[in-house]
Amino acid sequence: MLYRKKPVVVEAFQYVGTNLHEILSIINGCKKNNRHAYVNSNNELIIKTLEGDHRANLNDFIIRGVHGEFYPCKPDIFAKTYEVVN
């Protein structure tokens, strides 16, 4: 059988290095999110996801999922999967 992914609108923002504090504030300030983000000893942005800890690299997109969870997504995959909603 074949299946089509349902269209879902997600909130996302790109990690560009200069917005680290904004990203931490958004993720850690979300009341629905029982996960959080932090910077480890190697100065890497780590996001606790439903599947465990994930490192977000520069230019990765941070997506808020349908259950309020956050996770990183590589820019090329993001571009193939999502488009801007007006």
C-alpha positions as CSV (number, residue, x, y, z in Angstrom):
1,M,0.0,0.0,0.0
2,L,1.0,3.6,-0.5
3,Y,0.5,6.4,2.0
4,R,0.6,10.2,1.7
5,K,1.8,12.3,4.6
6,K,-1.0,14.5,5.9
7,P,-0.4,18.2,5.5
8,V,0.5,19.6,8.9
9,V,1.6,23.2,9.6
10,V,4.5,23.4,12.0
11,E,6.3,26.2,13.8
12,A,10.1,26.3,13.0
13,F,13.0,28.5,13.3
14,Q,16.6,28.2,12.1
15,Y,19.6,28.0,14.4
16,V,22.1,30.5,13.0
17,G,24.4,30.8,16.0
18,T,23.4,34.3,17.0
19,N,20.0,33.2,18.2
20,L,21.1,30.6,20.7
21,H,19.6,32.4,23.7
22,E,16.3,32.9,21.8
23,I,16.1,29.2,21.0
24,L,16.8,28.1,24.6
25,S,14.2,30.6,25.8
26,I,11.5,29.3,23.4
27,I,12.2,25.6,24.1
28,N,12.7,25.9,27.8
29,G,9.8,28.3,28.3
30,C,7.2,26.1,26.5
31,K,4.7,24.9,29.2
32,K,3.5,21.9,27.0
33,N,7.0,20.7,26.4
34,N,8.4,18.4,29.1
35,R,11.7,18.3,27.3
36,H,14.3,21.0,27.2
37,A,17.4,22.3,25.5
38,Y,20.9,23.1,26.8
39,V,24.4,23.8,25.8
40,N,26.9,21.0,26.7
41,S,30.5,21.2,27.7
42,N,31.5,21.2,24.0
43,N,29.4,24.3,23.4
44,E,26.9,22.3,21.3
45,L,23.1,22.9,21.4
46,I,21.4,19.8,22.7
47,I,17.7,19.3,22.4
48,K,16.0,16.6,24.5
49,T,13.5,14.9,22.2
50,L,11.0,12.1,22.5
51,E,13.7,9.8,21.1
52,G,16.6,11.1,23.3
53,D,19.1,13.9,23.0
54,H,19.8,15.4,19.6
55,R,22.5,17.8,18.7
56,A,21.4,20.8,16.6
57,N,24.1,22.1,14.3
58,L,24.4,25.6,12.8
59,N,21.7,26.2,10.1
60,D,19.6,23.3,11.4
61,F,15.9,24.1,11.7
62,I,14.2,23.6,15.1
63,I,10.7,22.3,14.6
64,R,7.9,22.3,17.1
65,G,6.0,19.1,16.5
66,V,2.3,18.3,16.7
67,H,2.5,17.4,20.4
68,G,4.5,20.5,21.3
69,E,7.9,18.7,21.2
70,F,11.0,20.2,19.6
71,Y,13.5,18.5,17.4
72,P,16.2,19.6,15.0
73,C,16.0,19.0,11.2
74,K,18.8,19.4,8.6
75,P,18.2,22.3,6.2
76,D,18.1,20.1,3.1
77,I,15.5,17.8,4.5
78,F,13.5,20.8,5.8
79,A,13.5,22.3,2.3
80,K,12.2,19.1,0.8
81,T,9.6,18.6,3.4
82,Y,8.2,22.0,4.3
83,E,7.2,25.2,2.5
84,V,6.3,28.6,3.9
85,V,2.6,29.2,4.8
86,N,1.3,32.7,4.2
